[in-house]
Amino acid sequence: MEATQANLVKTSFKNGVMTLELNFDPGNCYTHEMMKELDAAILKARFDNDTQAIVIRGAGEKFFCAGADINMLKKADPTFKYYFCLHANETLNRLEHTPKIVIAALNGHTVGGGLEIAMAADIRIARKGSGKVGLPEVNLGVLPGTGGTQRLARLVNKSQAIELMVTAEVFGFEKAHTLGIINDVWETATAQEFFDKIQTYAEQFCPPNRASKAVGRIKRAVQSGADLPFESALAVERELQQLLFQGEDAKEGLAAYIEKRKGVFTGK
């Protein structure tokens, strides 16, 4: 297993899965420097042909991410804060629109900007009992400014999203699962067992198990098409399908179906 250490975002690669680990004490809170490293790591994963799936997690066992570094924001002037939020939005948009499946492994508290990062992933899985989620920014006199107002409203209904944000409610993973904010809650004996299980889960989307380009294009069709008029979204879907038909994995999948065997995919 290869690994490279950055100051604030640690990346590692195994069996087609690149893991991005937020690594800042306390709380894996993000600064502008961390967001720049996260941006660079996302681009690295996007351009790396060997990377078929992405996992994002926090270091340690207590926090996925506790949001933006409040001390940094307190010292910054309004102009810096605006561009800080703008760059964070651009970074998470890059994560959301990269045509590779992204899994957020919630290994601890996931609040404020931490939940905003997680909501930019495609699938969110939490370790049972390890933390809480919420967007309590109203307590600071501000709003969730890294996509939180928009992504939460798209995961739950608008009224529910407004209530959760204006009441600053912080709640457990089970409620987040019930609301549809996270996909699943796993009970594991240790954090390492949770991360190992996440790795195995992510590998199912990589060759030879799955046609990873099809996985990525399904994501792309949903992310790009969800906010388009229906007919325009269908056009996006058709174009992505045509690209897949030209690839080797589509030929293999069709042949495997006819021959009544399991497909062996290459990601091509």
N, C-alpha and C positions, 0 to 999 in steps of 0.2 A: 504494500500500500504506500503510494507516494504521498508526501505532504509538503506543503510550503507554508512558512509562517510569515504572515504580515503582522503589523503592529496591532491592528484592531479587528481585522477579519482574517480568520485562518481558513485556508482551503485545503481540502484533501480529496483524493480520487480513488475509487475502487469499483471495479466491475461495471463501468459505464455511468457511475453515479458520482457527481461532484458535490461535496458537502461544503457549504459556506457557514462558518461558525462565528457568530458575533462574540467578540472577546474583549470586553472592557469592564473594569471594576470601578464603581459598583453597578450592579444591575444590568450589565451589558447595554447601558444607555448609549445612544448614539450622538456623536458630535458631527461637525461638518467633515472632519478628517475621517471618521468611520464611514460616513455616507459615501465619501469619495472612494474609499477602499472597497466598499460594498458594490458601488457602481462598476469599478474596475473588475471585480470578481465576477459580476454578472456578465460583463462583456467577454471575459475570459471563457466562461462556460458556454456562452452563445457561440463563439467562434471555434471552440474546440470540437472537432469532428468526433472525438472519442466520447465526449460527454453526451449522454442520451437522456439523463434525468438530473434534476437539481434538488438537493435537500438544503434547507436553511434552518439553523438551530442556534441556541445560545450556549455559551460555555458554562460549565458547572451544572448544578442541580436545582438552583433556586429561581433562575430567571431565564426565560426566552429573551425578552427585552422589556425593560421598564420605561421605554420611551426616550424622548430627547433629553439631553443633559441640561437640567434646569439651571445649573450654575453658569453654563455657557450662554444660555439664552438671557439670563439676567444681566450679564455683562455686555451683551451685544446691542448695537443700535438697531432701530427699526429697519433700515435699509438692508443690513446684513441678515436680519431675521427673514425678510421677504425673500431674498435670494437663497437663503438656506432652505426655506420651504419649497421654493421653486425647484431647486436641484434635487431635493428629496422626492418631490413628485415625479420628476423626470427619471430618477433612478428606479422607483417602484414601477413606473410605467414600462421601463425596459424589462424589468423582471416579469411583469404581467404579460407582455407581448412577445417575449422570447419563445419561439415555437418548440419548446422542450418542457415537459411536465415539471412543475415545481411543487415540492411538498414541504410544508412548514411543520417541523417537529417541535411541538410546544412542551418543553421540558421544565417549565416553571412559569412564574408570573408573566403575563402577556398583556400589558396595559398601555394606554396612551399610544404613543408612536410605535410601540412594540406590536400592538394589535394591528395598527395600520400596515406595518411591514407584513405581518402574517396574512392579512386579507388580500395582499397582492399576490400571494401564492395561489395555486390551483386547488390544492388539497391541504387541509389543516387537521393534524392528528395530535391529540394531547395525552400526556401521561397523567393518569388518574391521581387526583389528590396532590398534585405538585404545584398548583398555583391557581390564580384567578385571572379573569379577563375583564376589560372594560375600557371605556373612553371617557375618563373623568376630567378632561381638560377645562370644562366650565369652571371647576374649582380654582383654576389659575386665571380666570377671567378671559380665556381664549377659547377657540374651537379646535376640534381635531383637524389640523391643517396639513396633514400628509396623506390626503385622500380618504380620511376616515368618514367624513360626512357622506361622501358619495358611495364608497364601497359598502359601508354598513347598510345604507338604504337599499342597496341592490341585493344584499344577502337576506335581509328581513324586510318587512313592509315599512313604508316611510314613517307611519305613526309610531311604530315600535322603535325604530331607529332614533327618532327625535326624543322619545321618552327616555331611552337608555342614556343618551348623551346629556340631556338637560338635567337629569337627576343624578348624573355622575355615578351611576350604579356600577359597582365592581362585583362580579359574581363568579361562581365556580364553573369548571369545564362542563359539568353535566348540563347546566342551564344553557350554556353556549351551544352545546350539541342539540338540545331541544329546540333552540331558536334557529338552528341552521347556520350558525356562525362558524362552527367547526364540524368536520365530517365524522370524527370518531374519537372516543376516549378509550385508551388502552390501560389496563392494569398490569404493571410489571413490578417485579421485586426490587429492581434497582434501575437507576438512570441508564447505566450502560446496557442493560437488557433492553430498555426502551429504544435506545439508539441502534442497537443491533437489529431489532425488529423493524425499525424504520428503514435501515439499509436493505434488508431482505424485501420489504414491501416495495421500495423504489426500484430494485433490480428487476421486478416483474415487468416493468415498462421498457426494459432494455433488451436488445438482441442477445441471445436467440429466442428469448421468451415472447417478445412482442415486437411488432413492426413499429419502431420508435418514431419514424417519420409520420406514420399515420396517427400515432398518439399526439405528436406535436401539432399536426395539422387540424386534428379535432379541437385541440385547445385554441389554435389560431382562429378557426371558424367561429367558435363560441365568443372569444374575446373581441374579435373584430366585428362580428356580425350582430352581437347583442344590442348595440345601440344604433344599428342601421335600419332603415325601412325594410320590411320583410322581403320584398322582391330583390332589393340590393344585397341583402344578406344571403339569399339563395344563390345569387351570382358569385359571391365570394366562395360559398361552399362548392359550387361547380368547378371553379377554377382550381381550388385546392385539390379536389377529387381528381381532376385531370392530371395534375402534377404527380399524384400518387399512382395513377394508372400507368404512368411512364416509368415507374421504378421497378426494381427487381422484387421487392417485398410483396407488391400486389400480385405479381405473377406467381410467386411462391405460395402466397395465401390461397389463391384460387386453385392452384394445382393440388395443394395439400387437402383442400376441401373435397375435390373430386376424387382424389386417391384415398380418402378417409384416413388421413394421418395428421399428425401435429405439424404445423408449419415450423420451419427453422429459418428465422429471419436474420438479416444482416445489417439492417438499418440503411439500405440503399434503395 
